[in-house]
Amino acid sequence: MKPSDPFFNLYSHDLVRVAVAVPSLRVADPEYNAARTIELMQAAEARQALLVVFPELGLSAYSCDDLFHQGALLDAVEAALGRVLEASLALNLVAVVGLPLRVEDRLFNCAAVVHGGRVLGVVPKLFLPNYREFYEARQFASGREARSTSIDLVGQRDVPFGSELLFHAPALPAFRFHVEICEDLWVPLPPSTRAALAGATLLCNLSGSPITIGKAEYRRQLCSGQSARCLAAYLFTAGGYGESTTDLAWDGHALICENGTLLAESQRFAQDPQLLCTEVDLERLTQERMRQTTFGNNAGAEAESLRRFRSVVVPLTVPHAEQLLPERRWERFPYVPSDPTRRDERCAEVYRIQVQGLVKRLSSAGIERVVIGVSGGLDSTHALLVCAQAMDLLKLPRQNILAYTMPGMATSERSLAQARALMGAVGAAAHELDIRASSLQMLADIGHPYARGEAVHDVTFENVQAGARTSHLFRLANLHRALVVGTGDLSELALGWCTYGVGDHMSHYAVNASLPKTLMRYVIRWVAESGQLGSAVGPVLLRIVDMPISPELVPASAGASQLEPFQDTEQSTGPYELQDFNLYYISRFGYPPTKVAFLAWCAWRQRSAGAWPGVPAERRNEYSLADIKRHLGTFATKFFGQSQFKRSCIPNGPKIGSGGSLSPRGDWRAPSDGEPAPWLAQLTLIPDAE
């Protein structure tokens, strides 16, 4: 985002609105079909989309059969194209329409790329299906057989012609699209594969595609898979209502996918025209290509064939003059699927990854016991669950889990009760080790005012307790020939919220190191509700999930209740649900703070909190742009300026997700003495209010 760009405009953040259209057609009635095409072009322009794609042979209808060889129909198609061109003069978008065209005394199944009253290029279909219900080779020639690289069409001379055309808009540098037609995607090496290697970020497919049982799911797989392999967006639209049902049926299936994710899908079998719009994140695609070195390697291997691609300029104007917000929804919790079924699948997989990691570490070390500190809070609860499942898989008794709750100067009655109940419900060997005496001795040894009776609760006071707990755990591990299981999570590592060295920063194996807090809540709830570890565990887990996050290192003031934790971690770190959002988009995709703030504002503005069952009512928060900006500043300062030295020497732990590791041996490598200045400078471009 440049300083002059309006913040509340999607195009300022490398997003582009695109559309796929399913018009209602009449077979062999180009004038009617052109009128319906123009209506949907106008509708797309009204929604400020910059690209709209129509079905295969949409100006004639796909199901014309031998009528395609009738001169009257072909003349009418060219006249219809002329009307589409005339209408495009008033529209700030590029349309891709399907039609049959005569070239070199042969007939080609083509896509015409239209903008500003001109045909910018024509792409012929390469692979003609001629099996089962398809007889395209009877009417059409393959684009591979064309001799011309340019044609004259509707009064224009030298219109680029061929399958190796890349259309790009200088106003949006990452907006580069390629066109292929139906069966071209079905072959082992689709033309769009090389187009993506040549730079296309948007892959368009005009399809006829009559429907048969199971075909819709196959289309989804094809489009999603091609978008994932090509690190691209894939825009697909198929013939719908109005196509001939003499021997076939049509469902008007349209899809928009982005790097393996289905963003939007039409209503199949609709009898009314449909226009499907959403935003494609161009920066995500270009970041992925920059990061995924094998993509560039593949392009290098295809260098000779990629030189054949020609570039065609699309002189689009970016609509920057007004507020323009996305229609696409961004999830508040990017680590957590919103769909309940997928969420349960994600939780199960997360849990199994962690358990498998711990099982392997214990097996390879020849150790049958683990030592773990149990506070009654979120992180240690989840780590204890992983330990219990690991023992079950290893066919070892859960008594081999040496669990210690270690009350200190600020441990609340609720936390202590939960820790006791949890250890008992899991079946661990439960122990209670009061660290107050050893902590007080350490404070006295170093001359801390607290040891003299002064109520000084500084960072030394806090870290003496955290260090005492970890020191005890390591010595207990020595004593019992056990392995210390760490409890700290990904969110804490990102913000440096751990006591360095002899503190919760260190362990023998950190099972939670790649798990963010927002996802951890759901995994614990899933363990509780699915009965993974028995019915006795569930109620305890649900009480823990609903508890505020606290390190419990600073006691409440004299006379205050000791029933609940006094400290609130999120008062220092910022809300974890926001900080996990920031972490995901900054570490996983490298987005600048301006874009992260815009997406966060959209996410908390768009989606009702009621869409997230299982989130306690008091945690269904709303955030203003000012809140988002402030907490993003906290994140940038802590993540880039303060915490890397802790991450540079963290224990081993299993990576869980594609955006879920800060290990210096894996995903994230950064200097410990870097500066946050570039990220903080971008905060000045974020408004203070909506």
N, C-alpha and C positions, 0 to 999 in steps of 0.2 A: 504494500500500500504506500503510495506517495503522499506527501503532506497535503497536496492539493486535492486528493481524492476524497469524496464524501464517505464518512464512516458507515452510514446506514444504507449502503448500496452494495448489493452482492457482487457486482462486477469489480468493486474495489479490492475484493479479497480473492481474486483468481477463481471465482465461480462463474459459470456460464449457464444460462437457462436454455434448455433444448427441449424439443417436442417430437413426438411421433404421432401420426394421424391415421385414423381409420375412417375414411369417408364412406358414405352409402353410394353405391355405384349402380349404373345400368349397363348391361352387356352391350357393347358396340354402339354406345351413345357418347362420343367424346365431348360434345358440347355440354351435356348434362354433367358429365364427370368433371370437366374443367370448372364448371360453376361450383360444384361441391368442394373441389380442391381449393379454389380461391377463397371460399368461405372459411375453411379451416386455416388457410394461410393468414387471413385477416384476424382470426381468433388467436392464432399463435402470436401475431404481432401485438395484439392488444394486451397479451400477457407478457410482452417484452422478451419473448424467446428470440434467440438469434439464429436458430437452426430448426427446421421442421422437415421430417422425412415421411414420405407417402409410400403406399404399397407398390409392389411390382406391377408394371403394365397398368397403372391406375387410371391413365387417361382413356384407355380402351376397354378395360377390364381384362383380367388374366384369362378368363374362361371362354375366349372367342374361338378357339380351335382354328379351323381352316378359314374362318373369316379374316384372319390376319393377312391372308394373301389377296384380299380384295382392295383394289386401289381406292375405292370410295372411302373405306374405313381409314386407310392410311393417310389419305388427304385430310380427312376430318380430324385425325389425331394431330397433324401438324398445325391445323388451324386452331385447335384447342390449346396447343402449346403456345401459340401466339397470344391467345387471350390470357393465359397464365402469366406470360411475360409482361403484358400490358398492365395487369393488376399488380405485379411485383414492383412497378415503378414507384408506387406510393408506400412501399413497405420496407422497413429496416430489418430484413432478415434474409436468410438464404434458404431456399426450398429445394428439395430433391424429389423429383417426380418421375414415375415410371411410364414408359411408352415404347411402342414398336417403331423402329426407324429404318428407312431404306438407305443403305450406304453401299456404294460399289455394286449396285444391282443385286444386293443381298439384303436380307432382313435380319436386324439385330434386336435383341431384347435389351433395352437401354434404360439408363437413369440420366436425366438431364438436371444439371445443377443450375439453378435460376436465382438471379439477384439483380435488382435495379433495372429491370427491363432487358436483361441480356442473359443468354445461355453461357455460363462460364466454362462449362465443359460437359462432355457426354461420356458416360462409362458403359461399355457393353458387358453383358453377362458372359462369363468365360465357360462355365461348366453347365451343360444343358442336360437335364435328366431325361432319360428316354427308357424308363423302366416302370413297371407296374402301371399306375394311373397316369404317368407323365409321357408326353410325346413331343417335347419341345423341339427335338432335332427335326421333326417333320416340318415345322414352320420357320425355325430360326437357325442362323449360323452362329458359331461360337466367336466371341471377340478375339480369340487367339488367331482366327483366320483372316482378320481385317488387315488390309495393307496400309490404309490411311492412318495418319496420326492427327489429322485435323479434317473438319468437314464444313460445308456450308449449310446453314440451317436457318429457317424462318428469316431470311434476309440478312443474316450475319455470315461473315466470311471467316474462315480459319478458326472455327471453334475447336478447342483441344478435344481429341477423341482417343480413348484408350482406357485400359484398366489401371494404369500406373500414373494416376493423377493425384496429387496432394493439394487440397484446397486450404489456404491459410488466410487469416485476417491479421494484418499488421497491427491493428488496434488492440488485439489480444494475442500476444506472441505465442502462447501455448495452445491457441485454438487452431488445430490442424486436423482436417478430417479427410477420410477416404470412403469410397462407396464401393460396395459389392452387392451382388443380387442373389438372393435366395440360395440356390444350390451351391454357390461359391463358398458358403460357410460349411456345407455338409462334407466337403472333400477333405482328405488328410492334410493338405497344406492350403488353407484358404488364402486368397489374395491379400486379405486384411492382415495376415501375419507379417508379410514383408512390408506392408504399408506401415504397420506400427514400428517395425525396426527402422523404417525410413523417416519416422517422426510423427506419424498420425497419432493423435491422442483420442480422437473420436472416430469410431468405426460404424458406418451406417449400412444397414441391410434392408433393401426393399424386397419384400417377399410376397409370393402368392400364397403358397403353403396351405392347401386344403387340409381340413382337419380329419384325423382318424384317432381311434382310441389310443391314449398314451402319448400322442405326439406333442401335446402342450408341455408336458414335463420334459420331454426330450429337447424341445426348443429352449426351455429355461436352462437346461444343462449346457447346451451348446453355446448359448449367448453368454451365460455366466462364466463358463470355462474359457471361452475365447477372450473375454475381457480380462480375466485373471492372467492368462498366459501372456497376453500382449500388454499388460499394465495399461489398460485403456478403458474408455467407456464404449459400450456397444449398444447401438440404437436399432431396434428391430421392429418392423411392422408388417402385418400380413393382411391379405384380402379378407373382407368381411361381408356384411349384408349387401346383397345386390348381385354378387357373383352367381353364375349359373349353377343350379343344383341338379342339372341333368343326370350326372353320375357322381357328383362330389358334394361336400358340404364345407362351409367356411365359418370360422369362429372369430375373425377379426382380432387376432392375438397380437398385442404390442407390448414390448419390453424395453426398459432402459436399465442397463447394468453398468456398474463401475468397479473395476478391479475385483471381480468375483462376487460383488454384492448386488442383489436385485433391488434397484431403487424404486421402480414404479412398474405397474402392470395394468393393462386394460381389463375391462370387463368383457369376458368372452361371450360370444353369441348375442351381442347387443344389436338391436335393430336401428338404433340411432347413431349418427356419426360420433366419433370419440376423438378427443385431443388430449394426449397425455403429456404433461409438462413436469419437469423437475430440473434441479441444478446438478451439474457435474462439477466436481472439484478438480480443476485442472492442475492446481498445485500439488495435490496428492499424487496425481499420476506422474508428473515430472519429478517430484521428489523420490518416488519409488524407483523410477528409471535411473536416477542419479545414484541411488543407494544400492540397487541390485546390480552388481557388477556383471553378472552373467547375461543380463539383457544387452549391455554394451558389447560383450564378447560375441554374442550371437549376431548382433548387427555387423560386427567386424568380419565374421565368417561369411556373411551374405553381401559384403561390400560391392561386389561386381554387379549383382542383380539389383541392388538398391540404387545404383547410379542411373538406372533407366527411369526412375520416377521423375516426373515433371511437376513443377510447382505452379499453382494457379492462385493468383491473388483474389481475395474476396474483400472488397472495400466496405466493410461494415462499420457503422458508427456505434460505439459503446454507449448505452443509455446511462450516463452519469449525472444527469441534471437533477435528479430527484431521488427521494427515498425509495428504495426498491429492496424488499426483504425476500428471503428465500421461501419458496413453497415447500421445499424439502425440509424434513424434520431431522434435527440432530439430537441424539439421545443424551439425556443428562448424565447417564452413567455409561460411558463408552466401553467400559470393561464388562458390563453386565447386559446380556440380551434382554430386551423388553418382552419378547414372546415367552410365556411361561414354559412351554415345552423345550425351547432352545436353551432357556435359562437353566432348567434342570439338567439338561445334557452338559452344559458348560460346567456347572457345579460338580457333576460327577467326574468329568474329565480332569478338572483342576485337582480334585481330591485324589484321584488315582495317580496323577503325575507326582504329587508330593509323596504319597505313600510309596510309590515305586522307587523314588529317589532315596528315601530313608532306608527302605529294605535293602537296596543294593549297597548303601554305605555301611550298614551294620554287617551284612554278609561279607563284604570284602575286608572289613577290619577284624572279622572274627569276634565281634562283640555282641552280647545278647541282652544287654541292659542299656537303658537310657536314663539320663537325669534331666529333669525339666522343672523350671520354676513356674508355679501356677498362681496367678494373681487374682483370678476371678474375673478378669477382663477379657477383651476380644481376642487379642493375639495369642496369649498363652493357652486360651481355651481351644483355639483352632489347632495349634501345634500339638496339644495333648490328644486331640481326636486323631490326628495323623499318626501319632505314636501308637495309639490303641489299635488302629487298623493295621499298622505295620506288624505289630506283635501277632495279630490274628493270622496274617499271611505267612509269617515265619513259624507259625504253630508254636509260639512261645506264650507263656502265661502273661496276662496283663500286669501281674505283680512285678514283672521285670521292668515296668515303668516306675522309676523312683521319683515320685512327684512331691515337690516341696512347696508349700505356701509359706511365705516369709514376711509376716507382718512387720511393718516399720512404724515410723513416727506418724504417718498419716493414713494408714490403712483403715478404710471404712468398715463398719460392721457388715454392710451389704456385700462388699467384695469378699471379705473373709468367709462369710457364710456361703457365698456362691462357690468359692474355691473348694471349701470342704465338701459341699454337696457334689460338685463336679468330679473330684477325685474319687469319691465313693461310688458315684454312679458309673464311672468308667471302669472301675475295678483296679485302679492303680494302687501301688503301695504308697499310701498317703502319709505324709509327714508334715509337721508344723515346726518351723524353725524361726524363732523370733530374732530379728537382726537388730533390735534396738540397743541391746547392750554392746554388741560389737561395733555398731555405728557410733554410739556415744564414746566408746573407747578411742576410735579413730579420730573423732572430732576433738577429744581431749588431747590426744597425742600431737595433733598438728596445731593446737592452740586456737581452735575455733570458738567464737563467742558463745555459741549455743551450749557448749560444755560448761560454761560458767553461769548458765541460767538465763542468758539473753535470748530473746525470741528473734533470732537472725536466721531467716530461711532462704539463704542465697543459693547460688548454683553449687557451691561446695557442699552445703548441707544436703542438697538433693542428690548430688553425684556420689557422696559417701554411701548413701543407702543403696543406690543402683549398683555401685561397685561391690558393696558387701554381699549383695545377693549373688552376683556373678562369681565372685571369688569363692563363696561357699559352694556353688554348683560345680565349679571346676575341681575343687578339692574332694567333693563327694564323688565325682566321677573317677578321680584317682583311687579313692578308697574302695569303690565297688566295681572297678574295671568296667566303667560305663562310658557312654558318649553323651555329651551335653547337647541337647537339642535347642537351637535358638528359636526365639519367638518373634523377633522384629520383622516388620513387613516392608513391602515396596514403598508405600506411602511415606513411612518414616525415613527410609533411606533417602528418598528424594529430597526431603526437607531437613535432613540431618538430625532428626528428632530421636537421638539415641546417645547414650553415654559412651564416649569413645574408649576403646581398649578394654580395660577391666570394668565392663558395664554391659548393658544389654546390646551393645554393638557386637559383642564377641560370643562365639559358641564353637562347637566342633562341626555342626552341620545346621544350616539355617533353612528350615523347610519352608518358611513363609517369605523368604527374601524376594520372591517374584510375584507375590500376591498383594494387590492393593486392598485397602480397607473396604472400599465400597463393594468389591466382589466378595471379600471375606465374610461380610455379614450374610450374604445370600448363601454361601457354601455352608456356613454353620447352620443356617435355618434349614437348608436342604438335608443335612445330616440328621437334624432333629426330626423333621417331618417324614423322612424316608425310613427312619428306624435303622439306620446303618449299624449302630452300636447298641441296640436294644432300647426298649421302651422307657427305661428309667432315666436315660440321658436326656431325652427330648425336652421335658419341661424346664430342666436346669439351663439348657442351651438357649431356650427362648427368652428366659429372664436375662441372660447375659447379653444377648443381641440387642435388647432394648435399653441397655445401660449406657449412659454417657461415657465418652472416652476420657480417661484420666490416668496420669502416671502415679497419682497418690503419693507424692513425695513431700508435699507441704501440708501441714495440718490446718484444720479450721481454727479460727480465732477462739479464744477462751469463751466458753459458754455456748458455742454454736454446736449444732447437732453433728455427731460423728457417724450417723447412720448412712449417709450418702457421701460419695467422693466430693472433696472440697475443690480441688483443681479441675479445670476444664482445658484439656489439651488444645482444643480448637480455638480457644481464645488467643493462643500463641501462634499456632500454625496456620490459622484460617480453617474454614470448613473443609473437611477431607473430601466431601463430594465435589467441591469446586477444585480443590488442589489435585485430585485424581483426574479430573477433566483436563486441567492444565498439563499435568504430567503426560497424559496420553498423547495429546496433540503436539506437545513440544518435543518429547523424547522420541515418539514413534514416527512422526511425520516432519519434524523440524519447522513447524509453522511459526511465524512471527507473533509476538504478543497481540498485535492489532487483530489478526485473524482469529486467534484463540478467544479473545474477548468478544468478538462479533459472534462467533459460533456459540459461546457460552450464553451470551445474552439471548440469542435466538432459542437455544435449548430451554432455558428457564422461562422464556416468554411464551413459547409455543405449547409446551406439553403440560397437561394437567398432572399434578402430583398423584391424583387418584389412579393413574395408569400404572403405578408401582405398588402392587399389593405386597405386604410384608415390610414396608417401610413404616416405622412407628410414626404416629400422627405428629409428634413434636419434632420429627426430623423431616417433615415434608416442607422444606424451606422454599422461599422465593428470594431471588437476589436481583437487586437493581444493577444497572451498569456501573454505578459508583462502587457498589460492593465488589463486583467482579474485578474492576480495575484495581481496587485496593488489595484484594487478596492475590491477584496476579503479580502485583509488585512484591508482595511477600514471597511468593513462589520464586520469582526470578532472582531475588536477592539470596535466598537460601540455596536454591538449586545450583545456580551458576557461580555465586560468589563465596559461599561459606562451607558447603557440605561435601565437596568432591573428595577431600582428603580422607573422609570416613569411608566413602565408597571405594576408594582405591585399595583398601585392605580389608574387605569384608570376607567372611567365611564362605565356603562352598555352599551352594544351594541350587535346587533344580529350577531351570527356567520353565515358566508356565505358559506365557502368551507371547504373541509376536511383538507386542509393545510392553513386555513385562519383565525386563531384566536391566539392572544397573550394575551388574558385575563387570569389573575391569577385564575379566577373562572372557567376556561374551559381548553383549550388545553395546555397552556404553564405555567409551574410553575418553577421558578428558583430563586436562591438567588440573592439579589440585590448587593451583594459584591463579586460575583464570579470573577474569573480571566480568561482572554482570552488566557493564555499561551499555552495550548495544541493545540489550533487551529492555533495560530500564528507560533508555532514550525513546523507545517506541511507545512507551506508555503515554507520552505527551501527545500522541496522535489519537488517543482514545478520549472521547468526550467524557465529561464528568456526570452527564445526565442524558436521559433519552431525549 
